[in-house]
């Protein structure tokens, strides 16, 4: 048995009736792998009012369906924390964590209206929570370093909120994930030089606090597939808190991309749909990407990282056979 491997599973897959997807989930369970629940925004529904279902209802039902496959939700991956650099950021961040761990239950009928707040119960206990950093339009010319400082404060205050919540058995590690450049946006964490900028933002914020207030260190999820130079990214962060893994290839690598189409029996239009950022195909099986899997494993070893690697595979590669080949490739690389 090697070190832990986790599989990113979007919430909607857990309710899929597609036999290929169901076999995929069964294979994850049969290989004794756990999952990271990817929680995009709930569907808006139809009609002028859209969907009135709450986030925690979608999450709780997904966790319940995962348990039917004997799958444990060990970590949760959210969409961008868009309010992370605002005065409401800490509450928004803490609420997303709470809604992925706690459900609502009916109040005891014996209680009066003044007997306290809403009663909640735990249904999930993830160890790590992953957020994409906020984004801003490049045309805004925003002060990105000031926004990094605001985000550090948001995560620190969210952690204090969660630690004081008596309904939580444990508080997950809150992490920021590096992302690839997308469209007209600028992000706070895309390349290795941004790690030092976050460290400086933390130090600057700490100097402004009273002596008895400690600013928590920023914890990073390093996405090796999104990093322009994954080895440099790992070197900059030292030992990450969490790791995402998938392969990427420039669209100029026409021969290699054709071999992937042939290997997995998929069309050119399918691969083109995975182009992100422009000019690069991402979320391939990591053994088919441009970066050497063995070197990435060795670098993780050298950093002292002993957590899981989380496989983030695009839809065409979410099959039982591809998962088995990917896990074998990781094990062969020394993981």
N, C-alpha and C positions, 0 to 999 in steps of 0.2 A: 504493500500500500504506500503510495507516494503522498506528497503533501496535498492539502485540500484544493479541490477544483469546484467552482460554483458556476452555475449557468444563469445568465440573465433571461428572465421570462416575462414578457409583457403581459399585463393583467388580462388582456382579452383572450390570450391563448388558452388560459386555464378553463375557459368556458366553451372552447371550440369543440364542435362535433366532427371536425375533419379528422379522419382516421390517421393521417400522417402526423398531425400535431399530437394526437392522443398517444400514438406510439412513441413519439419524441419524449413526451412527459414520462411515460412508463420507463423509457430507457434511462432518463436522468435518475429516476428512483432506483432502478435495478443496478445502476453503477454506483449506488451510494453517494451520489452527488447532492448537494443542496442547491437552493435557488436564491437569486436576487430578484425581488419583485420590482418590475419597472412599472411605474404608476403615472402614465400620462393623464392629462386633464380628462375628467369624465365626459362622455358624449353629451352634447347639448340637447339632443332629442328633437322632436318636431313641434311645430306650433309656435305662437308668438312668445310663450313663456319658456320655451325650451324644457330642459330637464331640471327638476327640483330635487333630484336625489343628491344626497350629501356625499362628500369624498369618502368618509369612513365607511359608508355602506358598500361602495364599490370595492374598497380595500378589504373589508372583512369578508365579503363573499368570495373574493379571490383567494384569501388565506384559507378559507374553509374548503374551497375546491382543491387547493394544493394539498391539503391534508388528506383528501380522498385518494390522491396518488401517493400518499406516504412521503410527501415532500415537505421539508422544513424551509420556511422563509427566514433566511439568516441575515439578509440585508435588504434595504429598500433604496430604490433609485428614483428620484423625483425629477420633474421638469425644472426649467430654470426658476430660481428664486428671484422673480422680477422686482420685488419690493425690498430686496436685500440691502439696498443702500438708502433706505428711507427710514423715517422715524417709526414706522409700523413694521419694519423688517423682522425684529426679534419675535414679535407676536405671530407674524405670518409663518416664520420658520418653525417656531415651537408648535403652532397649530397643525402644520403639515405632519410633523413627527407624531403628535398625539393622535391625529386622525388615522395614522398607519399602525397604531398600536392599541388604541382604546375604542370601544364601542359604547353607545349610550344604552342605559337600561331604565325601565320604568321606576319612578320614585315610589318608595314605600307609601302606601295609602295612608298610613298612620302619621306620616310627616306632614306638618303644616307648611304653608308657603314660605315661612321664615326659618325653616330648618336647615338651610344650606343651599349649595349650588347643585348643578346637575350631576347625577350619579353616573359613573362610567366604570367599565370593567376592561381588563386587558385581554386581547385575543391574539397578540403577536408580540414577540420579543426579539427584534432584530438587533444585532451587535453594531451595525454600521448603517448610517444614513447618508446617501450621496446626493448632493445638490450641484446643478450647473450654476456657475456664477451669473449674476445679472449681465445684461448686455445693453449697449448703447449705440445709437447710430453714429457712425464715424463723422458725419457732417455736423454733429453737435459740438465737436471739439471739447468734450468733457474732460475734466481733470480726473484721469483714471486712478492716479495714486490716492487722491482724496476719497474716491469711491472704494478703493481697496481698504482704506482705513475704516470707512463706514461699515463695510462688510465684515471686517474683523470684529467690530463692536456688535454687530447684529448676531454673529455666531456666539460670541461670549455671553451676551445677554439672553439669547435663546437657551443656552446651556444652563444658566442660572435658573431660568423659568422651569425647565424640565426637571432639574434636580430638586426643586421645591414642590413638584407635583406628587402628591401622596398616592396617586393611582398607578404610577409606574413602578414596576419591580426593579428596573434598571434603565439607565439613560444610554442610548446608543451614542457611538462616536459620530459627531457631525463632521462631514468632510466636504471639501470643494473639489470638483473635478475639472481638469483641464479639458478644453474643447477645441475643435478645429475652427478656423475662420469660416464664417458663414455669411454670405450675401453682403449687405451694407453695414454689418454690425462690427463693433469692437467688443472684445471680451477682456475680462480682468485676468484670465489665466489661459494662455495658449502655448507658451514656449518656456524654455528653461529659465530665461532671465526674469520671468515674472515671479518665480519662487522667491528670489531675493527681495523683490519689491514688496511681496506680502510680509516677509520677515521684517523689513524696515517699517512697514505700516503698523505691525504689531508693536515694535519697539517704540515708535512715535506715540502710539496710543497709550502705552504703559507709562511713559514719562508724564502724561497728563493726569494720571490717576493718583488718588491718595495712597499713602504707603500701605494701607491695609487692603487695597484692591489689586488683585492679580488678573491680568488679561490672559485668558487661555490661549495657548499656541494654536495657530491654524493647523488643521489636519487635512492632508491631501489624499484624494483618490487620483492615482496616476493612470490615465488611459494611454497605454502604450501604442494603441492603434492611431489615436488622434495626435500624438506628439510628433512634431516634425523630425526630431531626433530623440528616440526613446531612451537611448543610453545616456545622453546628456541630461535628459529630464530626470532620470533616476539619480544621476550623480548630483544634480542640483538639490534635490529634495532629501537626499540621504536615504533614510528608511521611510517609505510611504506608509500611510495608515491603511491603504486599500489599493487594489490593482485591478484594472479592467484590461482585457486582452482581446484583440482581433487583428486581422491582417489588412494591409492597405497596399495598393499598387497604382502608380501613375497610369493614366490612360494611354500614354506613349508606349507602355510595355505591351504592345499588341500581341506578340507571340505568347507571352505568359498568360495574358487575359484569355486568349483563344484556348490555351490548354486548360484553363479553369472551366470555360464553357463546355469543353469536351468532357472533362473529368466529372463534372456534376450534371451534365445534360441540361444546361440552361441556355437561353438565347441572349443575343447581344443587348436587346432592349431591357432585359432583366438586370444585367450588370450596369447598364447606363443609369438605371434607377437608383443605384447605390452610390452615385457620384457625389461626394461631399468631402471636402470642398470641391469647387469646380476644378477638374483636371485630375482628380484622384478617386479611385474606387475604394470604399472602406467597408468594414464589417465583413470581410472575407474570413474564412478559417485561417488562423494565425500561421499555420504551416505553409500557406500559399501566398503570404505577404512578402513585401520587399525586405523586411528586417529579419535577421538571423535569430531564430527562436532560441537556439542554444546559448547565444551571447546574452540575450535578455534574461534567461533563467540564471546564468552565471552572475550577472550584475545584480539581480534580486538576491541571490545567495550572499554576495559580498556586502550588500546593504544591511543584512541581518533580518530581512523581511521573512516572517513565518506565517503570514495570513494566507488566505486563498487568492487564486487568480480567478477572475470572473470572466467567463467567455461571453462575448457579445456578438452573436452571429445574426446576419441579415436573414430575412424570411426564406430565401431559396436554400439556405444551408441549415435550416431547422428541421433536420431529419435524423432518424435514429442512426443510420449508417454514417452520416457525416460527423455526428457527435462522437461516435466510437472512434473514428479515424482521428479526430482532433484530440481527444483525450490520449490516444496512443502516441500521437506526435509529441504531445506535451511530456508524457512520461519518458519517451525516448530521449527528449532534450534534457532530461534530468530533473523534472519537477516531481 
